[in-house]
Amino acid sequence: MTRYEKSIETHNLARRYISGGVSSNFRYHTIPVPLCFVRGKDAYLWDTDGNRYIDFVLGNGPAILGHTPKPVLDAVRDTLDKGQAFTSVHPEELALAKRLTEIIPCAEEVRFDVSGTQANQIALRLARAHSKKDTIIKFEGQYHGWADNILVSVGPSLNEAGPYNTPTTVAHSRGQPKNVVENVLVQPFNDLAVISQTVSKQSEHIGAILVEPIACNTGVIEPAPGFLEGLRNLCDQYKIVLIFDEVITGFRASLGGAQQRYGVTPDLAVFAKACAAGFPISIVAGKREIMNGVTDGVIHGGTYNGLTSTVAACAATITTLAANNGALFKKMERQGTTLIDGINTLGRKHNLPLHAQGIGTIFTTVFTEKQPLTHYRDYKSSDEGLRLRFIEELQHRGVRTTSRGTWFMSSVLTDNDIHETLNTVDAALEALKQEIAKG
Ligand SMILES: Cc1ncc(COP(=O)(O)O)c(C=O)c1O
């Protein structure tokens, strides 16, 4: 009997009825199979074999208040008897929109959607309509959802990625039309000199720069000092719309997102994931003159946008995160920093090139001599095999992180959980060291 016997059984059955056994390709990469989870509560998850995990995946980010957060569930429950979809506007939707304009620096107006992918689509459409230019700049290794027109250079191999200064735009999925690469220019993150040159040469075609202000999907890479300010200046100079994809950093880098944390205001921003603690709502926010495109020929639809339940979840999440002057953020930052420092110390103790970096509420663990990571190619050249073995050893001992190496913090972790996690890292590294010594 293995630790994962029932999960394996479930997966074998699931593959017969759910294509690939899971409902998103990004759930497939799990050890030894996508585990079958039966319950989540606070900072923990339980699988069908009865194993408990301290959860740093959190649904890939949303569950910032942990699993089953009471204030959010209570708020959602209150909506269930009122009705969900009125296909117009409702008072709580208006109140939430107003609150968001107070919280998010770039938000003069907002629109609601249901996913990060879709909110990025309307942001891109608004940007192109406003700038009247079609080319989008995105950064290598960044992910903005799985839609055809932006699913490029998300994780190219170093062989296919092309020259550092002029990366090749690489389609990420079979089935994408060949011309998807035509309207997207890929640039290296954190290199203002390269991007300034690109923009100055091609500014008459470039309508938008779309950026994850912290590169969260391939390493957690903070913007270098001056990088976001530099993008802002370029966009102002060349009449380009600056879009921050804050699907991860929204309500996580701070309540107002990375734009608030770093003090740089984009023209448009997209928030999702943590903004409703697990319920499906996303937000596109921005300057009135750009957002107003929706009243002037820019089409944005969505049957499930702004449901009473998801609006209530978002409002309750804001109330919880804003309480006591953002005390939960301070706690997550403190505990996350303890983990980052502790993991780096343990890496040195075991003489392994383990490196943790990020901010308190989200960070990454990779194996590399090139520390810190500053752009995608640093991450891509780190030791993927060792990272996956580390994650496997953590999982065997009850700590769950993403296969990319990203750790999401929740506000319900106790100091004991942090202590237990560091002990688990210590044991996992010991196992790896012994394995390496055996050859
Ligand atoms: C930065 C970023 N943008 C967009 C998306 C897509 O969001 P969704 O999965 O809600 O469509 C993700 C999802 O992981 C993301 O990390």
PDBQT file of the ligand as one rigid body, heavy atoms in Angstrom, charges set to zero:
ROOT
HETATM    1  C1  LIG A 501      -0.474  36.326 -14.237  1.00  0.00    +0.000 C 
HETATM    2  C2  LIG A 501      -1.649  35.523 -14.710  1.00  0.00    +0.000 A 
HETATM    3  N1  LIG A 501      -2.477  36.059 -15.613  1.00  0.00    +0.000 NA
HETATM    4  C3  LIG A 501      -3.557  35.404 -16.057  1.00  0.00    +0.000 A 
HETATM    5  C4  LIG A 501      -3.857  34.142 -15.607  1.00  0.00    +0.000 A 
HETATM    6  C5  LIG A 501      -5.073  33.420 -16.112  1.00  0.00    +0.000 C 
HETATM    7  O1  LIG A 501      -6.048  33.440 -15.123  1.00  0.00    +0.000 OA
HETATM    8  P1  LIG A 501      -7.229  32.342 -15.120  1.00  0.00    +0.000 P 
HETATM    9  O2  LIG A 501      -6.591  31.042 -14.817  1.00  0.00    +0.000 OA
HETATM   10  O3  LIG A 501      -8.150  32.837 -14.044  1.00  0.00    +0.000 OA
HETATM   11  O4  LIG A 501      -7.852  32.396 -16.450  1.00  0.00    +0.000 OA
HETATM   12  C6  LIG A 501      -3.034  33.545 -14.653  1.00  0.00    +0.000 A 
HETATM   13  C7  LIG A 501      -3.331  32.190 -14.160  1.00  0.00    +0.000 C 
HETATM   14  O5  LIG A 501      -2.536  31.543 -13.526  1.00  0.00    +0.000 OA
HETATM   15  C8  LIG A 501      -1.883  34.243 -14.208  1.00  0.00    +0.000 A 
HETATM   16  O6  LIG A 501      -1.040  33.703 -13.328  1.00  0.00    +0.000 OA
ENDROOT
TORSDOF 0
